[in-house]
Amino acid sequence: MSVSANLAAIKKNIVEACERVGRNPADIRIIAVTKYVSVERAKEAYMAGITHFGENRDEGFLQKYEALGSEPTWHFIGTLQSRKVKNVIDKIDYLHSLDRLSLAKEIQKRATKPLKCFVQVNVSGEESKHGLTPQEVIPFIEKLKEFPNIIVVGLMTMAPFTDNEQDIRRCFRELKKLQEEIQTLHIPYAPCTELSMGMSNDYIIAIEEGATFIRLGTSLVGKE
Ligand SMILES: *Cc1c(COP(=O)(O)O)cnc(C)c1O
């Protein structure tokens, strides 16, 4: 399937999900996750009108960045080792995986301007997943006060690996609740207006529960 055809089907699903819950489709941004696919396929996505791109490893990111340039909005969605921060920091617009102070410290040191970050939260508690526990998030954000190069634009999570829709929904709902709690604190460097949640298998549920960024690989650009 062409990226255009996939995108049309996804947009239709987005509109329908928004209608069910009274949201504006313009508030949902699609990130094309190109980690499985070639530079050519990423270019096809760009030609199809995609403006947000996500990669989860520095090599893959740099390869796609070299091909598409700085015009798209670039999202780093995977675990970022501190020693690799310097390779990507000047090129990315958003980091979706802030989960520890050592990483914040390295970003503070290397960044030449504030970086928009999502704090990654392991809501489901699955051991294989990265991220802070929900209880750790607010104390963590409070410590980021010392790092003016970090702006907490929102929270990111990955749903549990299951077909049980209720478990997935509960996970997204908990992230939304945590976001609202953070917003009541009115922390200047943590507006926390965004929610990065929803992948190919669960993005419709994520939109119903408040996602503002969905991260789509397989369903949009495919898996080679
Ligand atoms: C790979 C990946 C995605 C996209 O996964 P699909 O299921 O192929 O849509 C989204 N988010 C993260 C963090 C990923 O690593």
The ligand as an SDF file (V2000), in Angstrom:
LIG
                    3D

 15 15  0  0  0  0  0  0  0  0999 V2000
    8.3070    1.4910   16.8280 C   0  0  0  0  0  0  0  0  0  0  0  0
    7.6410    2.4600   17.7020 C   0  0  0  0  0  0  0  0  0  0  0  0
    6.3850    2.9890   17.3510 C   0  0  0  0  0  0  0  0  0  0  0  0
    5.5990    2.5810   16.1140 C   0  0  0  0  0  0  0  0  0  0  0  0
    5.1640    1.2680   16.2280 O   0  0  0  0  0  0  0  0  0  0  0  0
    4.0540    0.6410   15.2440 P   0  0  0  0  0  0  0  0  0  0  0  0
    3.3690   -0.3660   16.0880 O   0  0  0  0  0  0  0  0  0  0  0  0
    4.7820    0.0490   14.1040 O   0  0  0  0  0  0  0  0  0  0  0  0
    3.1360    1.7390   14.8390 O   0  0  0  0  0  0  0  0  0  0  0  0
    5.8420    3.9400   18.1950 C   0  0  0  0  0  0  0  0  0  0  0  0
    6.4670    4.3430   19.3210 N   0  0  0  0  0  0  0  0  0  0  0  0
    7.6600    3.8540   19.6870 C   0  0  0  0  0  0  0  0  0  0  0  0
    8.2980    4.3560   20.9330 C   0  0  0  0  0  0  0  0  0  0  0  0
    8.2910    2.8920   18.8990 C   0  0  0  0  0  0  0  0  0  0  0  0
    9.4760    2.4240   19.2680 O   0  0  0  0  0  0  0  0  0  0  0  0
  1  2  1  0
  2  3  1  0
  2 14  2  0
  3  4  1  0
  3 10  2  0
  4  5  1  0
  5  6  1  0
  6  7  2  0
  6  8  1  0
  6  9  1  0
 10 11  1  0
 11 12  2  0
 12 13  1  0
 12 14  1  0
 14 15  1  0
M  END
$$$$
